[in-house]
Amino acid sequence: MICLLCFVPQWIHFNPHLAGPAIHSILKNNGHCVHLRDLNIEFYNKVLTPAFLFETIKNAFTDYEQDGPSVLGACPDPNNLKNHPVEFQTRYRRYREILLMSRRNEYRSVIQRIEGAFAILRSNDAFYNPAKVDGAMSIINKACEILSACYHPSQVYFLHPQVKIYHTVESLRAHCENVTGNVFYKYYTDLIPGLLENNPEFIGISIGDYSQLLAGLTLAMLLKRESRAHVCIGGNLLGRHTGILINNPDFFRLFADSVIFNEGERPVIELLKCLEGKSRIEAVPNLIYLNDQGEIVINEEVPPLPIDELFLPEFSDLPADNYFTPELIFNIQASRNCYWKKCSFCTHHFGSQYAIKPVSKTVTEIKLLHERQGARFFHFIDEAISPAYLRRLSQAIIDEGLDIRFYIYGRLEKAFDRDLFQLAYQAGLRMILWGFESASERIYRLMNKGEITGKNERLNILQAANSEGIWNFLFL
């Protein structure tokens, strides 16, 4: 089948998310024709440009001149805004944001400097100059504020999510269809003819977080209207809310033909078999859909494919120069879920079982990505790599003579010692992101973080890493 996979805004824009390349690979290796689009990075490359900013600001000012003064004049006291209809409140707030943006009068400077700001992020020299990067980020953030004002209540951001929570399907629909208040509607309207030029029969949309919800569902809504393809939404977010989905048939009428919850590799293979007429939809695991009687059905949940049976992620559709770093960092995964899985606040492991990839397979994937994509820099997206696995992985990288750099997430454990850090540095480890969480031993115990509750014991581990040249990043 002809398949289109879309990873949607707004997400981190420094490297390709692993979801798209992973599903691309498994579909391709099962005989399907796959086109992968990172619409997240395409979005930033489109909207944060002089041309798009100029057009957006011009249209916003024209709109304001026609109706803004009368709308704002109808409610001289903002404290009385709640007494007006919701539609009026939405228009009032947008015109207010446009007026304030015009008074700050920064937009001309931002339009002139935005290309130079992104040139700094992609420069092999300037990227490593903190002062230059800080100045560039200031310009980029101001550009996002301008777009957010023009498309209020949409929020465009570059690094810091501005998440809006929707409480009903109807409120989601209203925001998705808000042409003047949804920046993604404009973005996708121009894009959809190109997305559909290959006449895809299956469209998969990945929504992993609340920051992607509006963009993802706007795209799903428009594609469902404009094509006959089966539109399926996957990703972690909706899988956490199956209880809401099974009570909202309108969601499926508006946005998607089906939703895959938990890990998607096995379900998507079976779903395409169903669409080819080789099986019944009832046989597709981890699937929620609307049947012919208009009833929501949730199919049986099954374990994911073993991690060591997954194919090498396919990054070939994603141009390296689209991303905002001088060197592309490739996401890679050595395990699924967390081997600890006891932290009281964590939801990262939802819908997944812990599984570990053999070190030999991980190293083979690194070698293949280096040969095919020129990859030298890697981000291990595992919830945490254990000291034992890091030791075996580091030794295998050294034995293979691989010249790479990588960073990982880690739990503070006694087995992380100077000997291990020395070995890992030699293999290419340059940073560990630790769940330090709190200097309070009482809070740390309540979080169920593990046996090393003493602050000084944990700091000793960080000092040992630092002494061997490894950066420490703390989650607090």
FENLIN-V277711 format. One record per pair of residues at least 24 apart in sequence whose C-alpha atoms are under 8 Angstrom apart, sorted by sequence separation. I is the first residue (numbers start at 1). J is the second residue. If there is no record, write none. Layout:
i:I j:J
i:I j:J
This chain:
i:68 j:92
i:71 j:95
i:72 j:96
i:231 j:255
i:232 j:256
i:262 j:286
i:334 j:358
i:384 j:408
i:385 j:409
i:386 j:410
i:403 j:427
i:404 j:428
i:405 j:429
i:406 j:430
i:407 j:431
i:408 j:432
i:409 j:433
i:410 j:434
i:411 j:435
i:412 j:436
i:114 j:139
i:231 j:256
i:232 j:257
i:233 j:258
i:234 j:259
i:235 j:260
i:236 j:261
i:261 j:286
i:334 j:359
i:384 j:409
i:385 j:410
i:386 j:411
i:402 j:427
i:403 j:428
i:405 j:430
i:406 j:431
i:407 j:432
i:408 j:433
i:409 j:434
i:410 j:435
i:113 j:139
i:114 j:140
i:203 j:229
i:205 j:231
i:207 j:233
i:208 j:234
i:230 j:256
i:231 j:257
i:232 j:258
i:233 j:259
i:234 j:260
i:235 j:261
i:236 j:262
i:260 j:286
i:261 j:287
i:378 j:404
i:380 j:406
i:382 j:408
i:383 j:409
i:384 j:410
i:385 j:411
i:387 j:413
i:407 j:433
i:13 j:40
i:68 j:95
i:154 j:181
i:201 j:228
i:202 j:229
i:203 j:230
i:204 j:231
i:205 j:232
i:206 j:233
i:207 j:234
i:208 j:235
i:209 j:236
i:210 j:237
i:230 j:257
i:231 j:258
i:232 j:259
i:233 j:260
i:234 j:261
i:235 j:262
i:260 j:287
i:261 j:288
i:376 j:403
i:377 j:404
i:378 j:405
i:379 j:406
i:380 j:407
i:381 j:408
i:382 j:409
i:383 j:410
i:384 j:411
i:388 j:415
i:13 j:41
i:152 j:180
i:153 j:181
i:154 j:182
i:201 j:229
i:202 j:230
i:203 j:231
i:204 j:232
i:205 j:233
i:206 j:234
i:207 j:235
i:208 j:236
i:209 j:237
i:230 j:258
i:232 j:260
i:235 j:263
i:259 j:287
i:260 j:288
i:307 j:335
i:334 j:362
i:376 j:404
i:377 j:405
i:378 j:406
i:379 j:407
i:380 j:408
i:381 j:409
i:387 j:415
i:395 j:423
i:398 j:426
i:3 j:32
i:5 j:34
i:11 j:40
i:110 j:139
i:114 j:143
i:151 j:180
i:152 j:181
i:153 j:182
i:154 j:183
i:200 j:229
i:201 j:230
i:202 j:231
i:203 j:232
i:204 j:233
i:205 j:234
i:206 j:235
i:207 j:236
i:208 j:237
i:235 j:264
i:258 j:287
i:259 j:288
i:307 j:336
i:333 j:362
i:376 j:405
i:377 j:406
i:378 j:407
i:379 j:408
i:380 j:409
i:387 j:416
i:391 j:420
i:394 j:423
i:395 j:424
i:398 j:427
i:2 j:32
i:3 j:33
i:4 j:34
i:5 j:35
i:6 j:36
i:7 j:37
i:8 j:38
i:9 j:39
i:10 j:40
i:110 j:140
i:151 j:181
i:152 j:182
i:184 j:214
i:202 j:232
i:204 j:234
i:207 j:237
i:208 j:238
i:224 j:254
i:234 j:264
i:258 j:288
i:259 j:289
i:359 j:389
i:363 j:393
i:394 j:424
i:397 j:427
i:1 j:32
i:2 j:33
i:3 j:34
i:4 j:35
i:5 j:36
i:6 j:37
i:7 j:38
i:8 j:39
i:9 j:40
i:64 j:95
i:150 j:181
i:151 j:182
i:184 j:215
i:188 j:219
i:192 j:223
i:196 j:227
i:207 j:238
i:224 j:255
i:258 j:289
i:1 j:33
i:2 j:34
i:3 j:35
i:4 j:36
i:5 j:37
i:6 j:38
i:7 j:39
i:8 j:40
i:9 j:41
i:110 j:142
i:111 j:143
i:151 j:183
i:224 j:256
i:257 j:289
i:258 j:290
i:391 j:423
i:394 j:426
i:395 j:427
i:2 j:35
i:4 j:37
i:6 j:39
i:7 j:40
i:110 j:143
i:185 j:218
i:221 j:254
i:257 j:290
i:359 j:392
i:363 j:396
i:387 j:420
i:391 j:424
i:394 j:427
i:9 j:43
i:64 j:98
i:184 j:218
i:185 j:219
i:221 j:255
i:359 j:393
i:363 j:397
i:390 j:424
i:394 j:428
i:64 j:99
i:184 j:219
i:220 j:255
i:221 j:256
i:348 j:383
i:367 j:402
i:107 j:143
i:147 j:183
i:220 j:256
i:360 j:396
i:61 j:98
i:218 j:255
i:252 j:289
i:359 j:396
i:437 j:474
i:60 j:98
i:176 j:214
i:217 j:255
i:252 j:290
i:266 j:304
i:413 j:451
i:414 j:452
i:432 j:470
i:434 j:472
i:436 j:474
i:437 j:475
i:438 j:476
i:107 j:146
i:175 j:214
i:265 j:304
i:266 j:305
i:413 j:452
i:430 j:469
i:431 j:470
i:432 j:471
i:433 j:472
i:434 j:473
i:435 j:474
i:436 j:475
i:437 j:476
i:264 j:304
i:265 j:305
i:412 j:452
i:430 j:470
i:431 j:471
i:432 j:472
i:433 j:473
i:434 j:474
i:435 j:475
i:436 j:476
i:176 j:217
i:177 j:218
i:249 j:290
i:263 j:304
i:429 j:470
i:430 j:471
i:431 j:472
i:432 j:473
i:433 j:474
i:434 j:475
i:435 j:476
i:172 j:214
i:176 j:218
i:246 j:288
i:431 j:473
i:433 j:475
i:421 j:464
i:425 j:468
i:338 j:382
i:417 j:461
i:421 j:465
i:425 j:469
i:101 j:146
i:165 j:210
i:176 j:221
i:249 j:294
i:330 j:375
i:337 j:382
i:338 j:383
i:339 j:384
i:416 j:461
i:425 j:470
i:164 j:210
i:249 j:295
i:329 j:375
i:332 j:378
i:334 j:380
i:336 j:382
i:337 j:383
i:338 j:384
i:412 j:458
i:418 j:464
i:422 j:468
i:163 j:210
i:164 j:211
i:249 j:296
i:328 j:375
i:329 j:376
i:330 j:377
i:331 j:378
i:332 j:379
i:333 j:380
i:335 j:382
i:336 j:383
i:339 j:386
i:414 j:461
i:417 j:464
i:418 j:465
i:421 j:468
i:101 j:149
i:163 j:211
i:304 j:352
i:307 j:355
i:308 j:356
i:329 j:377
i:330 j:378
i:331 j:379
i:332 j:380
i:333 j:381
i:334 j:382
i:417 j:465
i:162 j:211
i:247 j:296
i:304 j:353
i:306 j:355
i:307 j:356
i:308 j:357
i:328 j:377
i:329 j:378
i:330 j:379
i:331 j:380
i:332 j:381
i:333 j:382
i:412 j:461
i:421 j:470
i:161 j:211
i:246 j:296
i:303 j:353
i:307 j:357
i:308 j:358
i:327 j:377
i:329 j:379
i:331 j:381
i:335 j:385
i:418 j:468
i:98 j:149
i:246 j:297
i:334 j:385
i:97 j:149
i:98 j:150
i:246 j:298
i:97 j:150
i:308 j:361
i:312 j:365
i:94 j:149
i:97 j:152
i:94 j:150
i:54 j:111
i:94 j:151
i:316 j:373
i:53 j:111
i:94 j:152
i:315 j:373
i:93 j:152
i:94 j:153
i:50 j:111
i:49 j:111
i:50 j:112
i:90 j:153
i:50 j:114
i:49 j:114
i:50 j:115
i:48 j:114
i:49 j:115
i:202 j:272
i:169 j:248
i:169 j:250
i:173 j:254
i:169 j:251
i:94 j:181
i:262 j:350
i:263 j:351
i:57 j:146
i:262 j:351
i:263 j:352
i:53 j:143
i:57 j:147
i:60 j:150
i:261 j:351
i:262 j:352
i:56 j:147
i:48 j:140
i:57 j:150
i:53 j:147
i:56 j:150
i:48 j:143
i:48 j:144
i:344 j:446
i:345 j:447
i:344 j:447
i:343 j:447
i:344 j:448
i:343 j:448
i:342 j:448
i:343 j:449
i:342 j:449
i:240 j:350
i:240 j:351
i:239 j:351
i:236 j:350
i:236 j:351
i:47 j:187
i:43 j:187
i:10 j:156
i:12 j:158
i:10 j:157
i:12 j:159
i:20 j:206
i:19 j:206
i:4 j:195
i:2 j:198
i:4 j:200
i:2 j:199
i:3 j:200
i:6 j:203
i:8 j:205
i:2 j:200
i:3 j:201
i:4 j:202
i:5 j:203
i:6 j:204
i:7 j:205
i:8 j:206
i:127 j:325
i:1 j:200
i:2 j:201
i:3 j:202
i:4 j:203
i:5 j:204
i:6 j:205
i:7 j:206
i:8 j:207
i:127 j:326
i:1 j:201
i:2 j:202
i:3 j:203
i:4 j:204
i:5 j:205
i:6 j:206
i:7 j:207
i:11 j:211
i:1 j:202
i:3 j:204
i:5 j:206
i:10 j:211
i:11 j:212
i:9 j:211
i:10 j:212
i:122 j:324
i:123 j:325
i:124 j:326
i:9 j:212
i:121 j:324
i:122 j:325
i:123 j:326
i:124 j:327
i:8 j:212
i:121 j:325
i:122 j:326
i:10 j:215
i:121 j:326
i:122 j:327
i:9 j:215
i:118 j:324
i:8 j:215
i:9 j:216
i:8 j:216
i:19 j:235
i:26 j:265
i:30 j:269
i:23 j:264
i:23 j:265
i:27 j:269
i:26 j:269
i:1 j:272
i:1 j:276
i:45 j:322
i:37 j:317
i:38 j:318
i:42 j:322
i:36 j:317
i:37 j:318
i:41 j:322
i:29 j:311
i:35 j:317
i:36 j:318
i:41 j:323
i:26 j:310
i:26 j:311
i:25 j:311
i:25 j:312
i:25 j:313
i:22 j:311
i:24 j:313
i:25 j:314
i:22 j:312
i:23 j:313
i:24 j:314
i:22 j:313
i:21 j:313
i:22 j:314
i:21 j:314
i:21 j:315
i:18 j:313
i:16 j:318
i:15 j:323
i:14 j:323
i:15 j:324
i:13 j:323
i:14 j:324
i:13 j:324
i:14 j:325
i:15 j:328
i:18 j:331
i:14 j:328
i:15 j:329
i:16 j:330
i:17 j:331
i:18 j:332
i:14 j:329
i:15 j:330
i:16 j:331
i:15 j:331
